[in-house]
Amino acid sequence: MKSITIKTRRKQNKIKGGSGMNKPVLVIMAAGMGSRYGGLKQIDPVDEDGHIIMDFSMFDARRAGFEKVIFIIKKENEADFREAVGDRMSKYMEVSYAFQELSNIPEGYAVPEGRIKPWGTAHAVLSCIDQIDGPFAVINADDYYGQEAFQLIYDYLSSHQDDDKYRYTMVGYHLGNTVTDNGHVARGICDMNEKGELVSIHERTRIEKRDGGIAFTEDDGKTWTFVPADTTVSMNMWGFSKSILEEIRDGFPAFLDQGLKENPMKCEYFLPAVVSGLVEKDQASVAVLKSADKWYGVTYKEDKPVVVAALRRMKEEGLYPMHLWEE
């Protein structure tokens, strides 16, 4: 018991003194073109001032304490992205870029001829390895996570460090708060232990509202499995120490060995799969922080009016200034 007390005290001193622990950084995965939505969905305005969902995420992140953001984008989109997002954001936060390139794979491996699809979320995050030297949060560019989620994750990352295990975290949402009326979505369904830590996460790539509730299929709709609306799901909002980057890098060859054999054109290296592997091996714990906020996202064009109306309502309720960034 004694050693735990000492460890905790030392940890607090580091944070209070500001030395020994870098401030959490926000990483935004913005390389996806939004295949189902048709166009660079991250750059589609959702309010009358021309702001995008990412503005609201960054506003919430800044309010929570984040001061630096790293955008993961495709190199060919850099000019458009800087113009639409990055240059504007650099007034409020320190901004840098990492490029997710298909060719960025370990020596001795080749990109299959004709492959266009990126290598997945773990590969996206790996592109930041040279820019991160401390705790960081990861989010999708085109999802609205809510104010509470950023505060929860910032506070966790500011007060936890790896010890005998990697100490990671994620924000969990109720499944019922994260489905759309306009089609199917992919979600990571979470199992937790009594301490509220992640035990396993199962990526369900086709979940939708159906008569009688919410269900997923794994055989193109032949059979459906219903899931309770209050099931905890991951929306790809993670908090990590920099150790995850080394783990992703070290696990990439094994992923390619299998993926290139089984599905060379479409296999993806998913962040939840890396995290699950570390949890199963008892190398990491993942504290599941629960947000009661409703998630909003534009998976389909038809989702956009819902998001626009929700953000307008939140401004009217005083959750955001009527003109974002203008306090």
C-alpha positions, -999 to 999 in steps of 0.1 A, spaced: 0 0 0 28 23 9 44 23 -26 10 33 -41 8 63 -19 43 75 -28 36 69 -65 4 89 -64 21 118 -46 50 119 -70 25 120 -99 6 149 -84 38 169 -78 48 165 -114 16 178 -127 14 207 -102 50 217 -109 44 215 -146 76 196 -152 79 160 -162 45 159 -178 36 177 -211 2 193 -215 -23 171 -234 -24 177 -271 -55 172 -293 -51 150 -325 -79 152 -351 -82 125 -377 -92 145 -408 -78 125 -437 -110 106 -445 -129 119 -475 -162 106 -462 -169 80 -488 -206 77 -480 -212 114 -479 -198 126 -512 -171 153 -507 -148 166 -481 -174 165 -453 -151 180 -427 -153 212 -446 -190 216 -448 -205 246 -427 -230 238 -400 -239 273 -389 -247 307 -405 -212 319 -397 -196 292 -419 -182 272 -390 -178 234 -394 -183 207 -368 -146 208 -361 -149 244 -349 -172 233 -322 -149 205 -312 -119 228 -310 -139 254 -292 -148 228 -266 -112 215 -265 -98 250 -260 -123 256 -232 -113 223 -216 -76 233 -216 -61 220 -248 -37 245 -264 -22 225 -293 -39 206 -322 -24 182 -347 -45 177 -379 -40 144 -396 -47 150 -433 -38 138 -468 -9 157 -482 -28 165 -514 -55 183 -493 -31 205 -474 -37 238 -492 -75 234 -491 -74 223 -455 -52 252 -444 -74 277 -461 -107 262 -448 -97 253 -413 -60 255 -402 -52 291 -408 -83 302 -390 -76 279 -361 -41 290 -357 -54 322 -341 -68 302 -311 -45 272 -308 -11 261 -319 -16 241 -351 5 215 -368 0 189 -395 7 152 -399 2 135 -432 -14 100 -436 3 85 -466 -6 51 -481 31 46 -488 41 51 -451 45 14 -443 74 -6 -428 104 -15 -449 100 -47 -468 63 -42 -475 46 -28 -506 13 -11 -512 -9 -36 -533 -13 -23 -568 -45 -4 -572 -51 1 -535 -66 35 -527 -81 30 -493 -60 43 -464 -47 19 -438 -71 28 -410 -73 48 -378 -43 32 -361 -22 41 -391 -36 76 -391 -25 82 -355 9 66 -362 17 95 -386 20 118 -355 48 97 -339 75 124 -345 53 152 -331 40 138 -298 60 136 -266 33 133 -240 -4 126 -234 -28 132 -263 -65 128 -272 -77 116 -305 -110 124 -322 -127 122 -356 -129 154 -375 -165 151 -385 -181 141 -352 -196 164 -325 -186 150 -291 -200 177 -267 -184 199 -241 -184 174 -213 -164 148 -233 -134 172 -238 -133 183 -201 -135 146 -190 -106 135 -212 -84 166 -206 -88 162 -168 -79 125 -171 -49 130 -193 -36 158 -170 -37 136 -139 -27 101 -150 6 87 -163 17 52 -172 29 31 -143 30 -7 -142 5 -5 -171 -3 20 -199 -31 42 -185 -54 50 -214 -89 63 -215 -119 68 -238 -152 86 -237 -181 63 -240 -216 72 -253 -250 56 -250 -256 38 -283 -291 53 -285 -274 88 -286 -252 79 -315 -274 64 -343 -289 82 -373 -323 80 -388 -308 80 -423 -289 47 -426 -263 26 -408 -233 35 -388 -202 17 -375 -197 17 -337 -173 0 -312 -195 -18 -287 -178 -18 -253 -177 -44 -225 -165 -31 -191 -155 -45 -158 -169 -34 -124 -142 -7 -122 -155 9 -153 -125 -1 -174 -127 -15 -209 -125 -52 -211 -131 -56 -249 -144 -36 -278 -162 -51 -308 -163 -31 -340 -198 -35 -355 -197 -20 -390 -234 -19 -397 -257 -8 -369 -290 8 -376 -324 17 -361 -350 -10 -369 -385 -18 -359 -382 -28 -323 -349 -10 -315 -313 -8 -326 -296 -38 -342 -264 -48 -360 -258 -73 -388 -226 -91 -399 -240 -109 -429 -254 -81 -450 -288 -80 -433 -297 -117 -434 -297 -118 -396 -299 -90 -370 -289 -88 -333 -306 -63 -312 -286 -42 -287 -300 -21 -258 -300 16 -264 -280 23 -232 -251 1 -244 -218 20 -241 -201 26 -275 -169 42 -286 -170 71 -310 -132 72 -314 -125 96 -287 -94 82 -270 -69 95 -245 -33 80 -247 2 84 -235 28 84 -262 34 46 -256 5 38 -279 24 52 -309 53 27 -303 28 -1 -299 10 8 -331 44 9 -350 56 -24 -335 23 -41 -343 20 -29 -379 41 -56 -396 20 -84 -380 -12 -66 -392 2 -63 -427 12 -100 -428 -23 -111 -421 -42 -83 -439 -23 -84 -472 -31 -121 -474 -68 -119 -465 -80 -86 -479 -51 -66 -496 -73 -38 -511 -94 -31 -480 -78 -43 -448 -76 -16 -421 -55 -13 -390 -80 0 -364 -71 18 -333 -96 -1 -311 -80 -34 -322 -46 -22 -310 -61 -10 -277 -80 -43 -273 -49 -63 -278 -30 -44 -251 -59 -48 -227 -62 -85 -233 -24 -89 -226 -29 -69 -194 -4 -42 -206 -30 -14 -206 -60 -3 -187 -86 20 -204 -108 41 -181 -142 45 -197 -154 81 -191 -192 83 -196 -207 113 -214 -245 119 -213 -242 143 -242 -258 134 -275 -234 127 -303 -240 144 -336 -224 136 -369 -229 139 -406 -226 103 -418 -252 111 -446 -262 143 -463 -296 139 -447 -280 142 -412 -269 177 -418 -301 196 -410 -303 177 -377 -268 189 -367 -275 224 -378 -307 226 -358 -290 210 -327 -261 235 -328 -285 264 -332 -305 253 -302 -273 249 -281 -263 285 -290 -298 297 -280 -294 279 -247 -261 296 -241 -239 265 -244 -220 283 -271 -217 320 -280 -240 330 -308 -208 338 -328 -182 311 -320 -148 324 -310 -162 358 -303 -167 359 -265 
